[in-house]
Structures are given as structure tokens and as C-alpha cells.
Amino acid sequence: METIFFEKELPITDLEKLGLFRDGSLILEREDLDALLSGRRTDLITLNELQSDGFRIERLDAKLSLDRTPEGKITIQLHPIYKEAQKHPLLVDVEADQLELGTISNVQKTYHTPEGKKKSWVIEYDSETKEFISYDPDKIKVPEKVNGETLSDIQKELYRNGGLVQLSDGTLLQHRASERKGILSDRAALVLSVLLDGGLSYLVVRGLRNVLNNPNPQKDEYSEAYNHVRRDMGKPQIENMPPNPDVQLQDNNRKSQQNRGYGRATSR
């Protein structure tokens, strides 16, 4: 997948201060690193013995993300667990309450920039950190196919804006900026087909969480459509996949690459 950041750009000094880079090695799960490089957040990470400006924090559970300053410098952003939900300037109280309670999955807001341009933001609530997260739907890379089924323009627009997309076999999926993998589904694994480097590439994504407010447990990941696409991808390739749970396979048999994610989100 496309990356917003590159591993060589990581702020090593900041990572060392957080205890996440030691003896020349990065101490992060591969999936958390992939989330960082794709512009998303990690899962909650426990940080120990933090010291800054004369303060010492024995333990802090937080999510991490990367940010690039206007000058091009990459910085680490900490997203700790707040005691109370952090306000968002674009939300009215009733919208914020509905997001916190989980009765709605997101809110779409349209506003005008100082330059007079019309912009849209999709706002979610991260219940783990108690933060509202906003993202630009125009920057979300949408799959061309899911489990071999081509998404319609309407389905792509739904996905881009965090709506619930249903495939012909009933499989549900939903883009989610606050998720490390960037996607939810009522199946624990999906095969996504995306346009990359001028061709169609396949991405096997496992370990997905259930869609929001789904009263039913996740279905068996091995649907007929999923198995069919996996067979088409080629048995020799499948058997030689790297151990990382998210693996991208090119249709021209180029070397497999690690999943880098779909979009970037910011807290406001």
C-alpha cells in the first residue's frame, strides 16, 4: 500500500525517549509500524519511565501517530487516554453525545476554508482514548474490489465517508480511521484489490474487528468469494507469504510488500 511516511524518516531520537528504539532496533509490532507509516494510529502502547521538562511519568498508555511539520520534520504524536471526551470544534453537543454513546459511527461536516474553498471532514470517536478524530474523505484510498467483487461508485463513496458497505453475499465492511488497520468488517479477513503502481494489487487483511453496532458475532472469514480470490492469487504465492498478517501481492508476481494502510486521521 501507499505510505505517507517512510521508515528511514522515523524520528529515532523521539522513539528512544519513549523507549521504543533500543540497541539499534525498533521496539514496535509490525502492525503498529505499518499504521504509523500509513498515517494512522497504533493500538494502545504502554510507555514506561517517561521524562520530559523535569516531569517523570512511570507509566502511560497511549496511541501514537506521526505528523509532518510545514518544514518537513517528522514528529511523534502521543494520544493518551483522557478522563473525559475531548471537545471537537465542528460538533454540536448532540452529535458529540451520539458519537460517544456509539449510536452513530461518524458525522460528516462541511465548512469553508479561509480561502473560500468548500471542504468536508468525517469525524469519529475513539472510545479507547476518548478523542474525536477527523479525516478528509477525499484522501482515503478505496479498494477497487473486495473479495473479488467490484465496488460500485456508490459503494466507494460510502466507504470513503465511513458508511457501511454490503457485498452481494452479505459481507459488511466499513472504513474506520481510528482503527490500526483502517477497516472494520463482519468477517475477520478480507481480500482487497487496489490500484497501485499502475496495476491491480491484492491485499490480504486478517484480524479485522467487527463493524460498529453489529449485534452478531463475526462470520467465518472463509466465505466462498474470499476462498475463490485466494485461489486465483496462486497457491505457491499464498504458501510463501511472509508471517505478517497483512500481506500485499502484486498481480504481476512482483515481490510481496507490507501493508501500509489507507488514509490519515487527525484528532481535533
C-alpha positions in Angstrom: 0.0 0.0 0.0 1.0 3.6 -0.4 2.8 5.2 2.5 2.6 8.8 3.8 5.9 8.3 5.7 8.9 6.1 5.2 10.8 4.1 7.8 14.0 6.0 7.2 12.2 9.2 8.2 11.2 8.0 11.7 12.4 10.3 14.4 14.7 7.9 16.2 15.7 10.3 19.0 12.0 10.7 20.0 11.4 7.0 19.8 14.4 6.4 22.0 13.0 8.8 24.6 9.8 6.8 24.5 11.7 3.5 25.0 10.7 2.3 21.5 14.1 2.3 20.0 16.9 0.4 21.8 20.3 -1.0 20.7 19.6 -0.2 17.1 16.2 -1.9 17.0 12.7 -0.5 16.8 10.5 -2.0 19.5 7.1 -1.9 17.8 4.8 -4.6 16.5 4.9 -4.7 12.7 1.2 -3.7 12.5 1.8 -0.7 14.7 4.7 0.4 12.5 2.6 -0.1 9.4 -0.2 2.0 10.9 2.3 4.8 11.7 3.8 4.8 8.2 0.3 4.9 6.6 -0.7 8.0 8.7 -3.0 6.1 11.1 -2.7 5.5 14.8 -1.2 2.5 16.6 -3.1 0.4 19.1 -2.6 1.4 22.7 1.1 1.0 23.7 2.4 1.0 27.2 5.2 3.5 27.7 7.4 3.3 30.8 9.6 5.7 32.7 9.0 8.8 30.6 10.8 12.0 31.4 10.2 15.5 30.0 10.8 19.0 31.2 11.6 17.8 34.7 8.5 15.6 34.9 8.6 11.8 35.3 5.8 9.5 34.3 6.2 6.0 35.5 3.7 4.5 33.0 1.5 5.9 30.2 -0.9 4.0 27.9 -1.2 5.9 24.6 -1.6 5.6 20.9 1.0 7.0 18.6 0.9 8.7 15.2 3.3 10.6 13.0 3.0 14.2 11.9 4.9 16.2 9.3 5.6 19.9 10.1 5.4 22.5 7.3 9.2 22.4 7.3 9.1 18.7 6.6 10.2 17.5 10.1 8.6 14.2 11.3 7.3 14.2 14.9 5.7 11.7 17.1 2.2 12.5 18.4 1.0 10.9 21.7 -2.7 10.2 22.2 -3.1 9.3 25.8 -6.3 8.1 27.5 -8.3 11.1 28.6 -10.5 11.2 31.6 -13.3 12.9 29.7 -14.0 13.2 26.0 -12.1 16.0 24.2 -14.3 18.6 22.5 -14.3 19.0 18.7 -14.9 22.5 17.3 -17.1 21.3 14.5 -19.5 19.2 16.6 -22.6 20.3 18.4 -23.3 18.7 21.8 -26.0 16.2 20.5 -23.6 15.0 17.8 -20.8 14.5 20.3 -23.1 12.7 22.6 -24.3 10.3 19.9 -20.7 9.5 18.9 -19.6 8.9 22.5 -22.6 6.6 23.1 -21.9 4.8 19.8 -25.4 5.3 18.4 -23.8 6.7 15.3 -20.4 5.8 13.8 -19.4 9.2 12.4 -20.6 12.7 11.5 -19.8 14.4 8.2 -19.2 18.2 8.4 -18.8 20.7 5.5 -17.1 24.0 6.0 -15.3 26.7 4.1 -11.6 27.4 4.4 -10.2 30.9 4.8 -9.6 30.8 1.0 -13.3 30.2 0.4 -12.9 26.5 -0.6 -15.5 24.0 0.5 -14.1 21.1 2.5 -15.6 18.0 4.1 -14.4 16.2 7.2 -15.6 12.9 8.6 -15.5 12.8 12.4 -15.3 9.7 14.5 -14.9 9.0 18.2 -12.1 6.9 19.6 -13.6 5.3 22.7 -10.2 4.0 23.8 -8.6 7.4 24.1 -11.8 9.5 24.4 -10.8 11.6 21.4 -12.7 12.8 18.4 -10.8 12.0 15.2 -11.4 13.8 11.9 -10.2 12.9 8.4 -10.5 14.1 4.8 -12.6 11.6 2.9 -11.0 12.7 -0.4 -7.7 11.3 0.8 -8.9 7.8 1.5 -7.8 5.2 -0.9 -10.8 3.0 -1.7 -10.4 -0.7 -2.8 -11.5 -1.4 -6.4 -12.7 -4.9 -5.3 -13.3 -6.7 -2.0 -13.2 -10.5 -2.1 -13.2 -10.2 -5.9 -16.4 -8.1 -6.1 -16.1 -4.8 -7.8 -17.3 -1.9 -5.8 -19.8 0.5 -7.4 -19.3 4.3 -7.3 -22.0 4.5 -4.6 -20.2 1.8 -2.5 -16.9 3.6 -2.9 -18.4 6.9 -1.8 -20.0 5.1 1.2 -16.6 3.6 2.2 -14.8 6.8 1.8 -17.2 8.5 4.2 -17.2 5.8 6.8 -20.5 4.3 5.7 -21.4 0.6 5.9 -20.8 -1.2 2.6 -22.6 -4.5 1.9 -21.4 -7.0 -0.7 -23.7 -9.3 -2.6 -23.0 -12.2 -0.2 -23.9 -10.1 2.8 -20.4 -9.3 3.9 -20.2 -5.9 5.6 -17.2 -3.5 5.7 -16.5 0.0 6.9 -13.6 2.4 6.8 -12.5 3.4 10.3 -9.8 6.0 10.8 -9.3 5.2 14.5 -8.5 1.5 13.7 -4.9 0.4 13.3 -5.9 -1.5 10.1 -8.2 1.3 8.9 -11.1 -1.0 8.2 -13.8 -3.0 10.1 -15.8 -6.0 8.8 -18.2 -8.6 10.0 -15.6 -11.1 8.7 -12.2 -11.4 10.3 -10.4 -11.3 7.0 -10.9 -9.8 3.5 -9.0 -9.7 0.2 -8.8 -6.1 -1.1 -7.9 -5.3 -4.6 -6.4 -1.8 -5.0 -4.8 0.2 -7.8 -1.1 0.6 -7.1 1.9 1.3 -9.3 -0.2 1.3 -12.4 -1.7 -2.2 -11.8 -4.1 -4.1 -9.7 -2.7 -5.5 -6.4 -4.2 -7.8 -3.8 -4.0 -7.2 -0.1 -5.0 -9.9 2.4 -6.1 -8.3 5.6 -6.6 -10.5 8.6 -7.5 -9.9 12.3 -10.2 -7.3 11.5 -12.6 -6.2 14.2 -16.3 -6.3 13.8 -18.3 -3.4 12.3 -19.7 -0.9 14.7 -23.0 -1.7 16.5 -23.2 -5.2 14.9 -25.2 -7.4 17.3 -24.0 -10.5 15.7 -20.5 -12.1 16.1 -18.2 -12.1 13.1 -18.8 -14.7 10.4 -16.4 -17.3 9.2 -13.7 -15.4 7.2 -13.5 -18.1 4.6 -16.5 -17.1 2.5 -16.9 -18.6 -0.9 -15.8 -15.3 -2.5 -12.8 -15.0 -0.2 -11.6 -18.5 -1.0 -12.1 -18.0 -4.7 -9.9 -14.9 -4.8 -7.3 -16.6 -2.7 -7.2 -19.5 -5.1 -6.9 -17.0 -8.0 -4.0 -15.3 -6.3 -2.0 -18.5 -6.7 -1.3 -21.3 -4.2 2.5 -21.0 -4.4 2.3 -17.3 -3.5 0.0 -18.0 -0.6 2.1 -20.7 0.8 5.2 -18.5 0.7 3.6 -15.4 2.3 5.6 -13.5 4.9 4.4 -14.0 8.5 3.0 -10.5 8.7 -0.8 -10.8 8.9 -1.3 -8.1 6.3 0.3 -9.1 3.0 0.2 -7.4 -0.4 0.6 -9.4 -3.5 1.1 -7.9 -7.0 -0.8 -9.4 -9.9 2.4 -9.3 -11.9 4.2 -11.6 -9.4 6.5 -8.9 -8.1 7.9 -9.2 -4.6 5.3 -9.1 -1.8 5.2 -5.9 0.2 3.9 -5.0 3.7 0.5 -3.4 4.1 0.8 0.4 4.5 -2.8 1.4 5.0 -5.5 3.6 3.5 -5.7 7.0 5.0 -4.7 9.5 7.6 -6.7 10.8 10.5 -6.2 13.7 12.9 -7.6 14.5 16.3 -9.2 17.9 16.8 
